[in-house]
Amino acid sequence: MPPGLPVLTLETPSDITRLLAETVNQFRRREIDLRAAKALCNMACLLLRSLKETALLEQLAAARTMSYYSQLCKSDQPEDQQETQQDQSTVSPEPAASAQDPKRYGQQSWSQDLRS
């Protein structure tokens, strides 16, 4: 390894990409040997994997938190409001069919208007 290399912050995937590009270029210029280049690439891959897993765990924790709070909000409502919401969520096909029946609502159909 060349002496006096700067310390790199490896906190984002783009930081690791820069490290890999730098490692490839150092290897091509014969500043580092193959064993050092392989070691750096292996460590970079491990860092990328851990960043991915950390991001997934954070997303999972956020989703669980949102689910927990939504359940808390539902349990804070009085029972009659919960039942009303459940009733509104289920739609039966009967009202739609009855709305199409003009006799049921005292309406005349277009065909009856045309006949008179």
C-alpha positions as semicolon CSV with decimal commas, in nm:
position;residue;x (nm);y (nm);z (nm)
1;M;0,000;0,000;0,000
2;P;0,128;0,348;-0,078
3;P;0,224;0,545;0,233
4;G;0,024;0,851;0,336
5;L;-0,316;0,744;0,201
6;P;-0,597;0,974;0,319
7;V;-0,864;0,841;0,552
8;L;-1,188;0,785;0,364
9;T;-1,534;0,808;0,514
10;L;-1,719;0,498;0,402
11;E;-2,073;0,580;0,510
12;T;-2,265;0,569;0,181
13;P;-2,264;0,342;-0,123
14;S;-2,115;0,625;-0,329
15;D;-1,821;0,646;-0,084
16;I;-1,758;0,276;-0,130
17;T;-1,786;0,311;-0,507
18;R;-1,515;0,577;-0,496
19;L;-1,296;0,343;-0,288
20;L;-1,341;0,062;-0,540
21;A;-1,259;0,293;-0,832
22;E;-0,950;0,418;-0,652
23;T;-0,844;0,060;-0,573
24;V;-0,882;-0,046;-0,936
25;N;-0,676;0,250;-1,052
26;Q;-0,406;0,186;-0,791
27;F;-0,387;-0,177;-0,901
28;R;-0,364;-0,076;-1,268
29;R;-0,081;0,168;-1,189
30;R;0,089;-0,114;-0,993
31;E;0,080;0,087;-0,673
32;I;-0,080;-0,208;-0,489
33;D;-0,050;-0,580;-0,550
34;L;-0,330;-0,822;-0,632
35;R;-0,364;-0,948;-0,275
36;A;-0,416;-0,595;-0,137
37;A;-0,663;-0,512;-0,415
38;K;-0,865;-0,828;-0,341
39;A;-0,865;-0,753;0,032
40;L;-0,991;-0,398;-0,028
41;C;-1,263;-0,521;-0,266
42;N;-1,378;-0,789;-0,019
43;M;-1,400;-0,535;0,263
44;A;-1,588;-0,293;0,035
45;C;-1,840;-0,566;-0,052
46;L;-1,891;-0,640;0,319
47;L;-1,947;-0,269;0,386
48;L;-2,203;-0,247;0,104
49;R;-2,388;-0,551;0,239
50;S;-2,399;-0,408;0,591
51;L;-2,527;-0,071;0,460
52;K;-2,804;-0,252;0,272
53;E;-2,903;-0,456;0,576
54;T;-2,902;-0,147;0,797
55;A;-3,129;0,037;0,553
56;L;-3,369;-0,260;0,536
57;L;-3,381;-0,288;0,915
58;E;-3,458;0,083;0,946
59;Q;-3,740;0,051;0,692
60;L;-3,880;-0,251;0,875
61;A;-3,868;-0,068;1,207
62;A;-4,046;0,232;1,055
63;A;-4,317;0,009;0,907
64;R;-4,369;-0,166;1,239
65;T;-4,393;0,168;1,417
66;M;-4,655;0,293;1,170
67;S;-4,854;-0,029;1,207
68;Y;-4,838;-0,005;1,586
69;Y;-4,960;0,356;1,588
70;S;-5,241;0,287;1,343
71;Q;-5,360;0,003;1,566
72;L;-5,344;0,233;1,867
73;C;-5,556;0,492;1,687
74;K;-5,815;0,228;1,601
75;S;-5,833;0,105;1,959
76;D;-5,880;0,461;2,091
77;Q;-6,206;0,503;1,898
78;P;-6,536;0,416;2,068
79;E;-6,685;0,082;1,967
80;D;-6,982;0,234;1,781
81;Q;-6,746;0,433;1,555
82;Q;-6,543;0,121;1,482
83;E;-6,860;-0,068;1,389
84;T;-6,974;0,220;1,165
85;Q;-6,639;0,218;0,987
86;Q;-6,659;-0,157;0,938
87;D;-7,014;-0,127;0,803
88;Q;-6,907;0,142;0,558
89;S;-6,617;-0,067;0,434
90;T;-6,846;-0,352;0,324
91;V;-7,063;-0,264;0,027
92;S;-7,345;-0,490;-0,076
93;P;-7,460;-0,506;-0,437
94;E;-7,827;-0,468;-0,336
95;P;-7,838;-0,086;-0,309
96;A;-7,682;-0,050;-0,652
97;A;-7,940;-0,286;-0,804
98;S;-8,229;-0,113;-0,628
99;A;-8,113;0,229;-0,745
100;Q;-8,154;0,105;-1,101
101;D;-8,517;0,007;-1,037
102;P;-8,722;0,325;-1,105
103;K;-9,047;0,183;-0,959
104;R;-8,888;0,134;-0,621
105;Y;-8,804;0,504;-0,582
106;G;-9,117;0,640;-0,750
107;Q;-8,930;0,750;-1,060
108;Q;-9,051;0,696;-1,411
109;S;-8,822;0,538;-1,661
110;W;-8,727;0,713;-1,984
111;S;-8,927;0,464;-2,186
112;Q;-9,244;0,549;-1,991
113;D;-9,187;0,922;-2,055
114;L;-9,152;0,860;-2,427
115;R;-9,473;0,658;-2,444
116;S;-9,692;0,926;-2,286
